[in-house]
Amino acid sequence: MASEPALAPELPNGVSGAVLQYVQPLTASSTAGKSPARPNGQYQLAQAVAKLFEQTQTFEDKFAELTGMFEPVARIGQTAARSLEPLQSFGQQLVQLAHSFDPMRAFQIQLSQLVQTFEPMKGLQEQLAQLSEAFQIRLNRLVGSLQRAKDFQLELLNLVRAFDPVADLQAQFAQLAETFNGTSATTNGNDVTPAPASVQR
């Protein structure tokens, strides 16, 4: 009576399972005295690793796109940032001008009282009022523009905070890469042919 074939052990999930999935056929071929076929046999383990890292491809693609998209935004942002220096100088000039308006405001108060008894002075009062209003309108527009710049700054800060884990992740994966260093160049003292680019990706 023929014996029933032994059931293959259930492979664990994740990294170990994916690697064992490719190790077992290679081990069986070696036990039977057969050399694994090239290139499929030689690169099966590298293909297993490439399969594991497929989930990182979306991350790599998105950040490649983000780098290209950020360049024009960075140029515009730098141009806007350079305009802040002359704007600061302009602000200092307006501060000095505003100080000179203090006696003018006192004069406007006196003029408003004088207009009640001397009508010809009303035209002068209106001109001074229009001058003050023009300054106020222009300054409020400038305040609105600076608010948009401030909102942009806050968005950038939020974006920077969203990428806080990047440095730690980079250090972690760099350390893991060093863990595997020394096993990729040689195997049992024999040189190993580099895997094709499609596998290395």
TORNU-577759 format. One line per field, with one value per atom (N, C-alpha, C, O): residue number from 1; residue in one letter; atom name; x, y, z. Coordinates in steps of 0.001 Angstrom, whole numbers, plus 500000, padded with zeros to 6 digits. Last residue first. Example, Ala and Ser with C-alpha at 12.3 -4.5 7.8 and 13.67 -1.06 7.14 Angstrom:
# TORNU-577759
seq c(2_2_2_2_1_1_1_1)
type c(S_S_S_S_A_A_A_A)
atom c(N_CA_C_O_N_CA_C_O)
x c(512850_513670_512900_513409_513190_512300_513200_514236)
y c(497750_498940_500030_501138_494310_495500_496700_496681)
z c(507080_507140_507870_508039_507800_507800_507800_508465)
This chain:
# TORNU-577759
seq c(201_201_201_201_200_200_200_200_199_199_199_199_198_198_198_198_197_197_197_197_196_196_196_196_195_195_195_195_194_194_194_194_193_193_193_193_192_192_192_192_191_191_191_191_190_190_190_190_189_189_189_189_188_188_188_188_187_187_187_187_186_186_186_186_185_185_185_185_184_184_184_184_183_183_183_183_182_182_182_182_181_181_181_181_180_180_180_180_179_179_179_179_178_178_178_178_177_177_177_177_176_176_176_176_175_175_175_175_174_174_174_174_173_173_173_173_172_172_172_172_171_171_171_171_170_170_170_170_169_169_169_169_168_168_168_168_167_167_167_167_166_166_166_166_165_165_165_165_164_164_164_164_163_163_163_163_162_162_162_162_161_161_161_161_160_160_160_160_159_159_159_159_158_158_158_158_157_157_157_157_156_156_156_156_155_155_155_155_154_154_154_154_153_153_153_153_152_152_152_152_151_151_151_151_150_150_150_150_149_149_149_149_148_148_148_148_147_147_147_147_146_146_146_146_145_145_145_145_144_144_144_144_143_143_143_143_142_142_142_142_141_141_141_141_140_140_140_140_139_139_139_139_138_138_138_138_137_137_137_137_136_136_136_136_135_135_135_135_134_134_134_134_133_133_133_133_132_132_132_132_131_131_131_131_130_130_130_130_129_129_129_129_128_128_128_128_127_127_127_127_126_126_126_126_125_125_125_125_124_124_124_124_123_123_123_123_122_122_122_122_121_121_121_121_120_120_120_120_119_119_119_119_118_118_118_118_117_117_117_117_116_116_116_116_115_115_115_115_114_114_114_114_113_113_113_113_112_112_112_112_111_111_111_111_110_110_110_110_109_109_109_109_108_108_108_108_107_107_107_107_106_106_106_106_105_105_105_105_104_104_104_104_103_103_103_103_102_102_102_102_101_101_101_101_100_100_100_100_99_99_99_99_98_98_98_98_97_97_97_97_96_96_96_96_95_95_95_95_94_94_94_94_93_93_93_93_92_92_92_92_91_91_91_91_90_90_90_90_89_89_89_89_88_88_88_88_87_87_87_87_86_86_86_86_85_85_85_85_84_84_84_84_83_83_83_83_82_82_82_82_81_81_81_81_80_80_80_80_79_79_79_79_78_78_78_78_77_77_77_77_76_76_76_76_75_75_75_75_74_74_74_74_73_73_73_73_72_72_72_72_71_71_71_71_70_70_70_70_69_69_69_69_68_68_68_68_67_67_67_67_66_66_66_66_65_65_65_65_64_64_64_64_63_63_63_63_62_62_62_62_61_61_61_61_60_60_60_60_59_59_59_59_58_58_58_58_57_57_57_57_56_56_56_56_55_55_55_55_54_54_54_54_53_53_53_53_52_52_52_52_51_51_51_51_50_50_50_50_49_49_49_49_48_48_48_48_47_47_47_47_46_46_46_46_45_45_45_45_44_44_44_44_43_43_43_43_42_42_42_42_41_41_41_41_40_40_40_40_39_39_39_39_38_38_38_38_37_37_37_37_36_36_36_36_35_35_35_35_34_34_34_34_33_33_33_33_32_32_32_32_31_31_31_31_30_30_30_30_29_29_29_29_28_28_28_28_27_27_27_27_26_26_26_26_25_25_25_25_24_24_24_24_23_23_23_23_22_22_22_22_21_21_21_21_20_20_20_20_19_19_19_19_18_18_18_18_17_17_17_17_16_16_16_16_15_15_15_15_14_14_14_14_13_13_13_13_12_12_12_12_11_11_11_11_10_10_10_10_9_9_9_9_8_8_8_8_7_7_7_7_6_6_6_6_5_5_5_5_4_4_4_4_3_3_3_3_2_2_2_2_1_1_1_1)
type c(R_R_R_R_Q_Q_Q_Q_V_V_V_V_S_S_S_S_A_A_A_A_P_P_P_P_A_A_A_A_P_P_P_P_T_T_T_T_V_V_V_V_D_D_D_D_N_N_N_N_G_G_G_G_N_N_N_N_T_T_T_T_T_T_T_T_A_A_A_A_S_S_S_S_T_T_T_T_G_G_G_G_N_N_N_N_F_F_F_F_T_T_T_T_E_E_E_E_A_A_A_A_L_L_L_L_Q_Q_Q_Q_A_A_A_A_F_F_F_F_Q_Q_Q_Q_A_A_A_A_Q_Q_Q_Q_L_L_L_L_D_D_D_D_A_A_A_A_V_V_V_V_P_P_P_P_D_D_D_D_F_F_F_F_A_A_A_A_R_R_R_R_V_V_V_V_L_L_L_L_N_N_N_N_L_L_L_L_L_L_L_L_E_E_E_E_L_L_L_L_Q_Q_Q_Q_F_F_F_F_D_D_D_D_K_K_K_K_A_A_A_A_R_R_R_R_Q_Q_Q_Q_L_L_L_L_S_S_S_S_G_G_G_G_V_V_V_V_L_L_L_L_R_R_R_R_N_N_N_N_L_L_L_L_R_R_R_R_I_I_I_I_Q_Q_Q_Q_F_F_F_F_A_A_A_A_E_E_E_E_S_S_S_S_L_L_L_L_Q_Q_Q_Q_A_A_A_A_L_L_L_L_Q_Q_Q_Q_E_E_E_E_Q_Q_Q_Q_L_L_L_L_G_G_G_G_K_K_K_K_M_M_M_M_P_P_P_P_E_E_E_E_F_F_F_F_T_T_T_T_Q_Q_Q_Q_V_V_V_V_L_L_L_L_Q_Q_Q_Q_S_S_S_S_L_L_L_L_Q_Q_Q_Q_I_I_I_I_Q_Q_Q_Q_F_F_F_F_A_A_A_A_R_R_R_R_M_M_M_M_P_P_P_P_D_D_D_D_F_F_F_F_S_S_S_S_H_H_H_H_A_A_A_A_L_L_L_L_Q_Q_Q_Q_V_V_V_V_L_L_L_L_Q_Q_Q_Q_Q_Q_Q_Q_G_G_G_G_F_F_F_F_S_S_S_S_Q_Q_Q_Q_L_L_L_L_P_P_P_P_E_E_E_E_L_L_L_L_S_S_S_S_R_R_R_R_A_A_A_A_A_A_A_A_T_T_T_T_Q_Q_Q_Q_G_G_G_G_I_I_I_I_R_R_R_R_A_A_A_A_V_V_V_V_P_P_P_P_E_E_E_E_F_F_F_F_M_M_M_M_G_G_G_G_T_T_T_T_L_L_L_L_E_E_E_E_A_A_A_A_F_F_F_F_K_K_K_K_D_D_D_D_E_E_E_E_F_F_F_F_T_T_T_T_Q_Q_Q_Q_T_T_T_T_Q_Q_Q_Q_E_E_E_E_F_F_F_F_L_L_L_L_K_K_K_K_A_A_A_A_V_V_V_V_A_A_A_A_Q_Q_Q_Q_A_A_A_A_L_L_L_L_Q_Q_Q_Q_Y_Y_Y_Y_Q_Q_Q_Q_G_G_G_G_N_N_N_N_P_P_P_P_R_R_R_R_A_A_A_A_P_P_P_P_S_S_S_S_K_K_K_K_G_G_G_G_A_A_A_A_T_T_T_T_S_S_S_S_S_S_S_S_A_A_A_A_T_T_T_T_L_L_L_L_P_P_P_P_Q_Q_Q_Q_V_V_V_V_Y_Y_Y_Y_Q_Q_Q_Q_L_L_L_L_V_V_V_V_A_A_A_A_G_G_G_G_S_S_S_S_V_V_V_V_G_G_G_G_N_N_N_N_P_P_P_P_L_L_L_L_E_E_E_E_P_P_P_P_A_A_A_A_L_L_L_L_A_A_A_A_P_P_P_P_E_E_E_E_S_S_S_S_A_A_A_A_M_M_M_M)
atom c(N_CA_C_O_N_CA_C_O_N_CA_C_O_N_CA_C_O_N_CA_C_O_N_CA_C_O_N_CA_C_O_N_CA_C_O_N_CA_C_O_N_CA_C_O_N_CA_C_O_N_CA_C_O_N_CA_C_O_N_CA_C_O_N_CA_C_O_N_CA_C_O_N_CA_C_O_N_CA_C_O_N_CA_C_O_N_CA_C_O_N_CA_C_O_N_CA_C_O_N_CA_C_O_N_CA_C_O_N_CA_C_O_N_CA_C_O_N_CA_C_O_N_CA_C_O_N_CA_C_O_N_CA_C_O_N_CA_C_O_N_CA_C_O_N_CA_C_O_N_CA_C_O_N_CA_C_O_N_CA_C_O_N_CA_C_O_N_CA_C_O_N_CA_C_O_N_CA_C_O_N_CA_C_O_N_CA_C_O_N_CA_C_O_N_CA_C_O_N_CA_C_O_N_CA_C_O_N_CA_C_O_N_CA_C_O_N_CA_C_O_N_CA_C_O_N_CA_C_O_N_CA_C_O_N_CA_C_O_N_CA_C_O_N_CA_C_O_N_CA_C_O_N_CA_C_O_N_CA_C_O_N_CA_C_O_N_CA_C_O_N_CA_C_O_N_CA_C_O_N_CA_C_O_N_CA_C_O_N_CA_C_O_N_CA_C_O_N_CA_C_O_N_CA_C_O_N_CA_C_O_N_CA_C_O_N_CA_C_O_N_CA_C_O_N_CA_C_O_N_CA_C_O_N_CA_C_O_N_CA_C_O_N_CA_C_O_N_CA_C_O_N_CA_C_O_N_CA_C_O_N_CA_C_O_N_CA_C_O_N_CA_C_O_N_CA_C_O_N_CA_C_O_N_CA_C_O_N_CA_C_O_N_CA_C_O_N_CA_C_O_N_CA_C_O_N_CA_C_O_N_CA_C_O_N_CA_C_O_N_CA_C_O_N_CA_C_O_N_CA_C_O_N_CA_C_O_N_CA_C_O_N_CA_C_O_N_CA_C_O_N_CA_C_O_N_CA_C_O_N_CA_C_O_N_CA_C_O_N_CA_C_O_N_CA_C_O_N_CA_C_O_N_CA_C_O_N_CA_C_O_N_CA_C_O_N_CA_C_O_N_CA_C_O_N_CA_C_O_N_CA_C_O_N_CA_C_O_N_CA_C_O_N_CA_C_O_N_CA_C_O_N_CA_C_O_N_CA_C_O_N_CA_C_O_N_CA_C_O_N_CA_C_O_N_CA_C_O_N_CA_C_O_N_CA_C_O_N_CA_C_O_N_CA_C_O_N_CA_C_O_N_CA_C_O_N_CA_C_O_N_CA_C_O_N_CA_C_O_N_CA_C_O_N_CA_C_O_N_CA_C_O_N_CA_C_O_N_CA_C_O_N_CA_C_O_N_CA_C_O_N_CA_C_O_N_CA_C_O_N_CA_C_O_N_CA_C_O_N_CA_C_O_N_CA_C_O_N_CA_C_O_N_CA_C_O_N_CA_C_O_N_CA_C_O_N_CA_C_O_N_CA_C_O_N_CA_C_O_N_CA_C_O_N_CA_C_O_N_CA_C_O_N_CA_C_O_N_CA_C_O_N_CA_C_O_N_CA_C_O_N_CA_C_O_N_CA_C_O_N_CA_C_O_N_CA_C_O_N_CA_C_O_N_CA_C_O_N_CA_C_O_N_CA_C_O_N_CA_C_O_N_CA_C_O_N_CA_C_O_N_CA_C_O_N_CA_C_O_N_CA_C_O_N_CA_C_O_N_CA_C_O_N_CA_C_O_N_CA_C_O_N_CA_C_O_N_CA_C_O_N_CA_C_O_N_CA_C_O_N_CA_C_O_N_CA_C_O_N_CA_C_O_N_CA_C_O_N_CA_C_O_N_CA_C_O_N_CA_C_O_N_CA_C_O_N_CA_C_O_N_CA_C_O_N_CA_C_O_N_CA_C_O_N_CA_C_O_N_CA_C_O_N_CA_C_O_N_CA_C_O_N_CA_C_O_N_CA_C_O_N_CA_C_O)
x c(515270_514379_513505_512687_516569_517138_516189_516304_515121_515065_515557_515043_515710_514282_514118_513099_518456_517891_516446_515993_519557_519150_518505_518058_522108_520777_520443_520986_525571_524501_523192_523153_526793_526502_525388_524355_528927_527553_527324_527622_531823_531210_529826_529582_532125_531984_531323_530377_532066_533340_533284_534309_529399_530305_531621_532208_528874_528127_529009_529340_529402_529845_528940_528313_527784_528910_529342_529619_525839_525405_526538_526302_526780_526215_525829_525521_527679_528636_528112_528887_524723_525988_526949_527023_522462_522591_523913_524188_522895_522727_522929_523492_522837_524131_524058_525040_520078_520911_522291_522859_519338_518949_519780_520144_520347_520908_520567_521391_518656_520097_520787_521696_516217_516438_517924_518402_516676_516318_516624_517218_517161_518209_517945_518867_514641_515852_516980_517678_512987_512814_514059_514484_513942_514058_513921_514637_513301_514693_514883_515858_510452_511325_512753_513356_508680_509188_510239_510869_508107_509004_509509_510671_506344_507497_508498_509627_504533_504041_505191_505046_506025_505744_505246_505505_505949_507229_507000_507695_503243_503815_505145_505434_503049_502281_502834_502892_504689_505070_504333_504916_503178_504504_504963_505556_500944_500788_502134_502224_502118_501549_501355_501569_502799_503844_503340_504052_500270_501169_502291_502680_499387_498689_499564_499598_501158_501201_500523_501022_500306_501675_501816_502514_497748_497889_499294_499459_498502_497773_497851_497999_499609_500500_499817_500481_497249_498274_499226_499604_495983_495366_496363_496334_497769_497557_496938_497313_497341_498646_498553_499200_494753_495044_496360_496485_495213_494380_494564_494536_496721_497335_496527_497102_494819_496017_496685_497158_492942_492546_493761_493745_494498_493866_493485_493687_495224_496252_495658_496251_492637_493448_494570_494830_491849_491127_491934_491928_493596_493650_492976_493477_492682_494077_494219_494882_490024_490309_491747_491999_490461_489778_490035_490239_491645_492425_491805_492508_489437_490688_491566_492158_487565_487276_488560_488737_488816_488525_488299_488776_488813_490082_489877_490672_486041_486784_488121_488515_485404_484907_485661_485899_486059_487077_486650_487432_483764_484824_485910_486611_482155_481886_483034_483273_482547_483193_483178_484071_481339_481097_481680_481367_482025_480657_480312_479144_484707_483804_482372_481595_485896_485873_484873_484250_485694_484953_484816_483796_487363_485966_485112_483930_489781_489154_487683_486847_490419_490147_489405_488529_490806_489786_489396_488217_492909_491629_490504_489386_494979_494487_493118_492254_495351_494898_494331_493345_496266_494990_494429_493224_498673_497639_496273_495252_500225_499743_498645_497789_500358_499800_499358_498227_501670_500228_499611_498466_504237_503985_502490_502084_503956_504257_503978_503544_503614_502474_502702_501764_506166_505106_503907_503266_507474_507885_506802_506545_506092_506058_506432_505796_506788_505405_505259_504416_509444_509149_507724_507473_509089_509751_509490_509334_507893_507141_507755_507039_509982_508816_507988_507450_511576_512075_510927_510897_509933_510266_510773_510448_509955_508683_508921_508208_512545_512137_510818_510579_512150_513167_512827_512818_510191_509918_510915_510566_511010_510289_509989_509570_512023_512981_512301_512943_509646_510395_511399_511610_508933_508072_508819_508653_511045_510851_510003_510307_510572_511808_511710_512228_508089_508202_509448_509399_508809_507853_507967_507945_510579_511046_510126_510593_508880_510009_510528_510876_507175_506619_507733_507565_508949_508367_507761_507817_509661_510641_510025_510525_507588_507983_508915_508957_507291_506234_506681_506212_509591_509414_508369_508523_509015_510239_510114_510484_506688_506642_507862_507755_507565_506656_506670_506665_509085_509740_508887_509419_507132_508121_508956_509479_505671_505021_506042_505843_507575_507014_506424_506643_508048_509149_508624_509161_505447_506129_507225_507324_505100_504192_504818_504739_507083_507202_506318_506708_506734_507410_507480_507894_505648_504780_505418_504716_507781_506835_505941_505519_509411_509578_508660_508752_508789_508495_508506_507725_509814_508368_507971_506947_512528_511912_510401_509777_512773_513007_512369_511750_512231_511385_511524_510536_514314_512957_511995_511059_516375_516364_514994_514555_515605_515628_515610_514914_515878_514577_514543_513554_518116_517621_516288_515630_518695_519716_519137_519609_516332_516791_517736_517598_516100_515037_515540_515228_517942_518218_517231_517470_518915_519242_518399_518137_517691_517830_518175_517773_519580_518463_518738_519866_520733_521102_519925_519324_520010_519742_520197_520051_520026_521204_521020_521779_518014_517844_519023_519017_518877_518857_518760_519364_518430_519789_519879_520849_515647_516420_517850_518422_515035_514609_515401_515784_516071_516620_516271_517108_514408_515833_516492_517370_511897_512138_513614_514042_512536_512197_512370_512945_512961_514068_513767_514643_510543_511533_512692_513346_509172_508470_509454_509235_510834_510766_510088_510405_510210_511548_511531_512126_507538_507886_509255_509449_507729_506968_507351_507481_509252_509754_509037_509670_507541_508859_509349_509811_504181_505149_506465_506524_503276_503018_504172_505046_504673_504256_504070_504640_503307_504313_503810_502643_502712_502109_503146_503786_504428_504154_503608_504002_502748_503750_503424_502260_502144_501611_502714_503511_503452_503428_502917_503211_501389_502435_502301_501197_500804_500265_501360_502182_502280_502109_501620_501964_500655_501490_501219_500069_500854_500000_500886_501764)
y c(546329_547462_547207_548054_543982_544906_546009_546583_542814_542197_543158_543169_544405_544213_543590_543798_544161_545421_545254_545889_540879_541849_543069_543027_540450_540187_541214_542319_539608_540546_540219_539777_536411_537358_538295_537837_535903_535774_536819_537994_534036_535268_534971_533924_532045_532122_533425_533873_531864_532158_532261_532543_531558_530429_530630_529677_534263_533204_531971_531394_537801_536424_535483_535857_540113_540068_538644_538312_539854_540015_539860_539517_539791_538533_538631_537617_542307_541227_539897_538962_543665_543897_542738_542246_543486_542534_542698_541929_545588_544245_543186_542123_547791_547367_545961_545219_547932_547641_547168_546262_548672_547352_546952_545787_551260_550288_548859_547952_552338_552324_551315_550602_552125_551294_551249_550239_553988_552602_551698_550632_556371_555797_554320_553505_556690_556575_555933_555054_556930_555799_555587_554453_559329_558096_556866_555880_561097_560940_559638_558920_560866_560484_560224_559227_561770_560391_560029_558978_564467_564233_562793_562591_565220_564432_564203_563784_566802_565521_564612_563390_569078_568190_566826_565810_570146_569742_568775_567764_570748_569765_569247_568054_572733_571494_570385_569225_574627_574076_572771_571818_575174_574587_573954_572876_576329_575086_574390_573167_578607_577603_576270_575210_579956_579542_578453_577483_580478_579615_579085_577921_582280_580993_579995_578812_584377_583730_582367_581405_585086_584595_583866_582855_585974_584816_584217_582997_588145_587055_585789_584681_589818_589211_588067_587122_590579_589828_589126_587975_591992_590790_589930_588703_594110_593193_591886_590804_595384_594796_593797_592751_596279_595335_594616_593411_598041_596864_595814_594613_599973_599204_597942_596891_601030_600375_599500_598404_602103_601074_600294_599064_604010_602910_601767_600596_605829_605088_603848_602770_606737_606066_605250_604114_607998_606814_606020_604789_610200_609195_607897_606811_611495_611083_609985_608972_612089_611167_610654_609491_613936_612684_611646_610468_615985_615318_613964_612991_616658_616202_615460_614429_617543_616346_615790_614574_619851_618739_617438_616373_621427_620986_619801_618861_621839_621177_620638_619525_623322_621953_621173_619975_625916_624982_623524_622606_627371_627200_626194_625676_627464_626485_626314_625183_627799_628400_627382_626541_626424_627865_628542_629696_623837_624090_625582_625955_623886_623770_624096_624583_623819_625090_625064_626082_621168_622138_623467_624150_620092_619650_620589_620779_621257_621669_621265_622011_619931_621356_621840_622701_617410_617586_619066_619410_617941_617522_617690_618067_618503_619578_619217_620085_615990_617050_618220_618845_614782_614336_615382_615624_616115_616307_615859_616477_615233_616623_616881_617743_612481_612808_614272_614541_612089_612272_612654_613102_611489_612855_613143_614303_608809_609726_611178_611987_607821_607788_608719_609339_608059_608896_608953_609994_606095_607499_608444_609491_603910_604193_605651_606346_603943_604269_604567_605368_603156_604491_604916_606074_600555_601527_602961_603866_599413_599523_600534_601285_599444_600268_600466_601546_597493_598863_599842_600931_595288_595713_597152_597929_595136_595432_595880_596743_594373_595758_596134_597306_591690_592644_594083_594953_590303_590732_591776_592649_589358_590637_591131_592277_586866_587953_589316_590326_585417_585661_586797_587593_585286_586025_586354_587439_583692_585028_585891_587059_581369_582116_583537_584475_580596_580929_581734_582677_580042_581116_581563_582759_577882_579098_580271_581373_576019_576570_577855_578806_575433_576058_576708_577806_574173_575484_576199_577426_571893_572835_574159_575206_570182_571173_572233_573355_568382_569370_570485_571616_566797_567588_568682_569775_565678_566472_567359_568533_564248_565399_566291_567517_562155_563160_564430_565542_560816_561271_562347_563337_560216_561212_561669_562783_558320_559556_560621_561800_556264_556977_558320_559333_555418_555943_556761_557824_554552_555611_556248_557473_552474_553626_554809_555940_550687_551337_552570_553579_549241_550535_551306_552465_546874_547784_549147_550115_545491_546110_547120_548107_544121_545569_546250_547462_541481_542062_543587_544252_541160_541065_541702_542378_541283_542334_542339_543400_538887_540158_541307_542194_537117_537109_538416_538987_537656_537993_538007_538806_536610_538050_538508_539609_533913_534580_536100_536799_533429_533288_534023_534681_533502_534778_534662_535674_530903_531704_532937_533361_530043_529423_530314_530471_531773_531694_531131_531656_531829_532659_532483_532978_528504_529921_530553_529889_525967_526561_528025_528707_524307_525159_525841_526242_521048_522461_523302_523034_518177_519001_520428_520939_516455_516494_517309_517168_516614_515655_515651_514913_518753_517415_516349_515285_520881_520570_519169_518458_520868_520634_520229_519351_521500_520225_519878_518725_524074_523033_521663_520760_525408_525345_524238_523539_525145_524505_524390_523405_526602_525178_524531_523445_529313_528504_527027_526262_530444_530276_529390_528772_530374_529920_529660_528774_531643_530184_529627_528524_534308_533789_532264_531651_534498_534766_534207_533687_533904_533041_533234_532262_536070_534701_533774_532948_538280_538165_536727_536215_536917_537996_537662_536879_533713_534914_535896_535723_530427_531606_532789_532846_527625_528678_529845_530219_524392_525689_526780_526853_521693_522538_523891_524448_519375_520446_521320_521665_516049_517394_518422_518347_513276_514125_515504_516043_510976_512017_512902_513237_507734_509036_510080_510071_504821_505756_507090_507523_502138_503353_504287_504519_498802_500000_501244_501387)
z c(492126_492371_493581_493941_491643_492619_492971_494054_489613_490935_491993_493112_487487_487809_489171_489830_487284_487789_488195_489147_488449_487421_488042_489188_490997_490441_489387_489414_490548_490930_490249_489100_491378_490305_490726_491216_494072_493594_492533_492747_494859_494368_493841_493240_497767_496319_495926_496575_500523_499889_498389_497767_501145_501334_500580_500066_499188_499860_499907_498872_499105_498919_499665_500657_499332_498388_498089_496937_501265_499886_498888_497730_503780_503289_501830_501204_504280_504443_503966_503762_505697_505026_505300_506426_507181_506083_505331_504410_508931_509479_508401_508662_507289_507800_508384_508342_506962_505792_506221_505612_509538_509054_507830_507673_509522_510456_510034_510152_507607_507350_508260_507834_508891_507716_507345_506828_511014_511291_510099_510262_509669_510509_510789_510800_508442_507626_508420_507913_510672_509766_508916_508694_511765_512535_511641_511818_509656_510090_510856_510635_509464_508356_508823_508425_511421_511530_510487_510606_510520_511658_511738_512093_508585_508158_509292_509037_509864_509337_508917_508892_510328_511461_510989_511635_507726_508310_509462_509571_507546_506636_507174_507090_509467_509646_508763_509173_508236_509541_509816_510333_505951_505815_507123_507122_507143_506367_506202_506300_508226_509123_508420_509009_505849_506778_507720_507986_504854_504089_504984_504890_506776_506631_505877_506214_506196_507509_507465_508048_503661_503839_505172_505262_504335_503445_503546_503521_505885_506518_505659_506176_503992_504981_505726_506152_502715_501983_502939_502719_504786_504232_503474_503571_505086_506215_505721_506174_502655_502939_504094_504064_503024_501935_502187_501965_505123_505361_504264_504533_503778_504865_505174_505455_502017_501505_502575_502276_503828_502854_502370_502317_505213_505934_504983_505306_503206_503941_504612_504578_502569_501551_502209_501811_504947_504504_503474_503491_505003_506076_505642_505936_502684_502817_503871_503645_503333_502220_502285_501971_505376_505684_504588_504878_503964_505000_505374_505647_502348_501741_502758_502438_504241_503441_502806_502740_505231_506142_505357_505750_502978_503535_504460_504469_502746_501677_502169_501820_505068_504932_503848_504007_505213_505663_505492_505740_504548_503544_503947_503078_507010_505959_504959_504537_510155_508990_507860_507757_512148_512126_510888_510594_511642_512103_512061_511953_511159_510013_510411_509590_513683_512953_511812_511511_514343_515153_514423_514513_512450_512474_513319_513032_513192_511943_511910_511400_515538_515608_514360_514435_514365_515410_515524_515596_512651_512098_513115_512762_514469_513610_513023_512906_515523_516430_515615_516005_513235_513810_514776_514839_512926_511922_512448_512147_515056_515096_514059_514260_514027_515349_515432_515836_511678_511605_512951_513003_512269_511811_511692_511614_512833_513940_513546_514366_510275_511197_512388_512890_509246_508692_509635_509778_510734_510881_510367_510961_509730_511173_511425_512217_507069_507430_508918_509321_507304_506775_507142_507478_508213_509078_508619_509438_505936_507189_508142_508805_504140_503875_505138_505380_505343_505236_504994_505567_504975_506337_506352_507250_502212_502883_504322_504835_501623_501307_501968_502256_502840_503305_502909_503780_501462_502832_503315_504110_499044_499030_500442_500606_499622_499374_499369_499658_499751_500985_500812_501727_497060_497997_499277_499834_496163_495603_496540_496782_497635_497851_497307_497912_496528_497944_498253_499043_493897_494166_495619_495912_494373_493689_493973_494260_495608_496358_495716_496417_493498_494705_495516_496047_491717_491364_492561_492645_493522_492976_492540_492952_494148_495143_494568_495073_492087_492291_493216_493093_492392_491185_491337_490793_494916_494713_493483_493518_494410_495316_495131_495184_492792_492235_493083_492556_494701_493475_492802_492300_496492_496886_495709_495712_495038_495490_495856_495564_494675_493521_493934_493270_497308_496502_495324_495011_498067_498811_497957_497887_496229_496207_496914_496433_497046_495750_495644_495058_499311_499465_498156_498150_498503_499242_499454_499748_497437_496509_497217_496615_499123_499094_498080_497884_498675_499988_499943_500623_496123_496335_497656_497748_496629_495815_495993_496011_498044_498739_497972_498561_495955_497149_497915_498378_494241_493809_494988_495025_495713_495462_495007_495340_495545_496851_496682_497418_492782_493444_494779_495103_491177_491678_492418_492662_490450_491112_491791_492846_489139_490377_491140_492353_486900_487904_489219_490287_484847_486010_487145_488247_485870_485793_484709_483706_488063_486737_486836_487779_490595_490197_488870_488584_490139_490248_489823_488783_492033_490868_491136_492246_494129_493268_492036_491077_495898_494808_493855_492870_497432_498024_496954_497087_495685_496081_496649_496385_495536_494323_494658_494012_498193_497630_496381_496187_498356_499206_498659_498657_496548_496289_497092_496585_497787_496486_496154_495552_500273_500268_498903_498835_499624_500116_499958_499552_498936_497879_498327_497487_501323_500120_498976_498150_503081_503109_501871_501426_502388_502127_502094_501208_503204_501811_501463_500365_505958_505066_503619_502875_506892_507009_506046_505389_506336_505720_505740_504720_506367_506472_505812_504864_507869_507075_507200_508050_507594_508347_507422_506332_505880_505945_506770_506661_506987_506684_506887_507935_505449_506620_506193_505168_503349_503464_504652_504857_504304_504076_504254_505190_502551_503754_503385_502318_500753_500772_501995_502424_502058_501674_501720_502637_500626_501745_501231_500132_499047_498925_500070_500443_500000_500000_500000_500852)
